[in-house]
């Protein structure tokens, strides 16, 4: 039973980390599309399938405020 509980909490941790990463990098607008992009990047990093990532407006950094 402890193994199942550990696997459950590990899965919850990985899912919430992924969701936080999507929100932090792209913001809350168009969340599903940005999650697909991040999942493609994750697949590319793990070596599953090379995917060419297209740049969009959410990839631009805003200038620092002075």
C-alpha positions in Angstrom: 0.0 0.0 0.0 2.9 2.4 0.7 4.3 1.8 -2.8 1.0 2.8 -4.4 0.8 5.9 -2.2 4.3 6.9 -3.1 3.7 6.4 -6.8 0.5 8.5 -6.5 2.2 11.4 -4.8 5.1 11.2 -7.3 2.7 11.4 -10.2 0.9 14.4 -8.6 4.2 16.1 -8.0 5.3 15.6 -11.6 2.0 16.8 -13.0 1.8 19.9 -10.9 5.5 20.7 -11.7 4.6 20.5 -15.5 1.5 22.7 -15.0 3.5 25.3 -13.1 6.2 25.3 -15.7 3.6 26.0 -18.5 2.0 28.8 -16.4 5.4 30.3 -15.5 6.8 30.3 -19.0 3.7 31.2 -21.1 1.1 32.7 -18.7 -2.5 31.7 -18.4 -3.6 32.7 -21.9 -4.1 29.8 -24.3 -3.1 27.2 -21.7 -3.9 24.1 -23.6 -1.9 25.1 -26.7 1.1 26.1 -24.6 0.9 22.8 -22.6 1.1 20.9 -25.9 4.2 22.9 -26.9 5.9 22.2 -23.6 5.0 18.5 -23.8 6.6 18.4 -27.3 9.7 20.1 -25.8 9.7 17.5 -23.0 9.4 14.7 -25.6 12.3 16.2 -27.6 14.5 16.5 -24.5 13.8 12.8 -23.5 14.8 11.7 -27.0 11.4 10.4 -28.0 10.8 12.5 -31.1 12.7 15.5 -32.5 10.3 18.4 -32.8 11.1 21.8 -34.2 9.6 24.5 -31.9 8.1 27.5 -33.5 8.5 30.9 -31.7 5.5 32.9 -30.8 4.7 36.1 -28.9 4.8 34.3 -25.5 8.5 33.5 -26.0 9.6 37.1 -26.1 11.0 38.7 -22.9 9.7 42.1 -21.9 12.2 44.8 -21.3 13.2 45.4 -17.7 11.4 48.2 -15.8 13.6 51.0 -14.6 
